[in-house]
Structures are given as structure tokens and as C-alpha cells.
Amino acid sequence: RIGPGQNLYGIEAIQAFRTNRVGGSPRRSLLKVVITTFGGNVATANAEFQREGAAAPGRQSQTWARFPEGWRVVSAHISMLGEGH
């Protein structure tokens, strides 16, 4: 999971980040979502969002894979757009 101020590798690092995050995830509204599938076992999700109080929107992407135990996120990215977006 790559995000603003984070480079987290592995579920333990992600869980520790979420446990220690003060106030939880910032509130946001989704502006656009695009889901693309690659066969029946892999998909990507790309979203543009607006955080409450933020001047510019952000982007989020996830890659999902289906395992015997169900769908899991195998890669994720979050960034805030700067000037000239």
C-alpha cells in the first residue's frame, strides 16, 4: 500500500498503520470509479475522490486477485493530485 507519507509492504505493516492512525480514514466522496476485469480472477479498481476540506482531488488504485479464500487486494496506491491536474 503506497499512500501519502506511507510505503507499506505486507499485511503486518498495513495493519500497524491502520491501528495507529489517529481519527481513522479521512472522510471523502467518490467522484469517479472505473473497474476493469481481466478474466474471472483479476481486476483493477481506479477511483478519483475528494477529501473533505482538501483543495484538490485524490486518486486511488487497487489490484484485486481471487484466491481460494476469496477476493484480496494485492496492490494499492493512494495519492493527492497537485497543481495542474
C-alpha positions as CSV (number, residue, x, y, z in Angstrom):
1,R,0.0,0.0,0.0
2,I,1.6,3.2,-1.2
3,G,0.0,6.4,0.0
4,P,0.7,10.0,1.1
5,G,3.6,9.5,3.6
6,Q,3.4,5.7,3.5
7,N,5.3,3.0,1.8
8,L,3.8,-0.1,3.4
9,Y,4.9,-3.6,2.4
10,G,3.0,-6.6,3.7
11,I,-0.2,-7.1,5.8
12,E,1.6,-6.5,9.1
13,A,2.8,-3.1,8.1
14,I,-0.7,-2.2,6.8
15,Q,-2.4,-3.4,9.9
16,A,0.0,-1.4,12.1
17,F,-0.6,1.7,10.1
18,R,-4.4,1.3,10.5
19,T,-4.2,0.6,14.2
20,N,-2.0,3.7,14.9
21,R,-3.9,6.1,12.6
22,V,-5.4,8.8,14.6
23,G,-9.0,9.6,13.7
24,G,-9.4,6.8,11.1
25,S,-9.6,7.4,7.3
26,P,-10.3,10.9,6.2
27,R,-13.9,11.4,5.0
28,R,-14.2,11.6,1.3
29,S,-16.7,11.5,-1.6
30,L,-16.1,9.3,-4.7
31,L,-16.1,11.3,-8.0
32,K,-15.5,8.6,-10.5
33,V,-14.8,4.8,-10.3
34,V,-13.7,2.5,-13.1
35,I,-13.5,-1.3,-12.6
36,T,-11.6,-3.3,-15.2
37,T,-11.6,-7.1,-15.2
38,F,-9.0,-9.4,-16.7
39,G,-10.7,-12.8,-16.9
40,G,-12.6,-14.0,-13.9
41,N,-9.7,-13.8,-11.3
42,V,-8.1,-10.4,-11.6
43,A,-9.5,-6.9,-11.6
44,T,-8.4,-3.3,-11.1
45,A,-10.3,-0.5,-9.4
46,N,-9.4,3.1,-10.1
47,A,-11.1,6.0,-8.3
48,E,-11.0,9.7,-8.2
49,F,-12.1,11.2,-4.8
50,Q,-12.5,14.4,-2.9
51,R,-11.5,14.5,0.7
52,E,-13.5,16.9,2.9
53,G,-11.6,20.2,3.2
54,A,-9.0,19.3,0.6
55,A,-8.4,21.7,-2.3
56,A,-7.5,19.1,-4.9
57,P,-8.9,15.6,-5.5
58,G,-7.1,12.4,-5.0
59,R,-6.6,9.1,-6.9
60,Q,-6.8,5.5,-5.6
61,S,-6.0,2.3,-7.5
62,Q,-6.2,-1.3,-6.3
63,T,-5.4,-4.6,-8.0
64,W,-7.6,-7.5,-6.8
65,A,-7.0,-11.2,-7.3
66,R,-9.3,-14.1,-6.5
67,F,-7.8,-16.8,-4.2
68,P,-9.5,-19.9,-2.9
69,E,-10.5,-18.0,0.3
70,G,-12.0,-15.1,-1.8
71,W,-11.0,-11.7,-3.4
72,R,-8.0,-9.9,-1.9
73,V,-6.3,-6.6,-2.7
74,V,-2.7,-7.4,-3.8
75,S,-1.6,-3.9,-4.5
76,A,-2.9,-0.4,-3.6
77,H,-2.0,3.2,-4.2
78,I,-3.4,6.5,-3.0
79,S,-2.2,10.0,-4.0
80,M,-3.4,13.5,-3.8
81,L,-3.4,15.5,-7.1
82,G,-1.3,18.7,-7.1
83,E,-1.5,21.8,-9.2
84,G,-2.2,21.3,-12.9
85,H,-4.2,18.1,-12.5
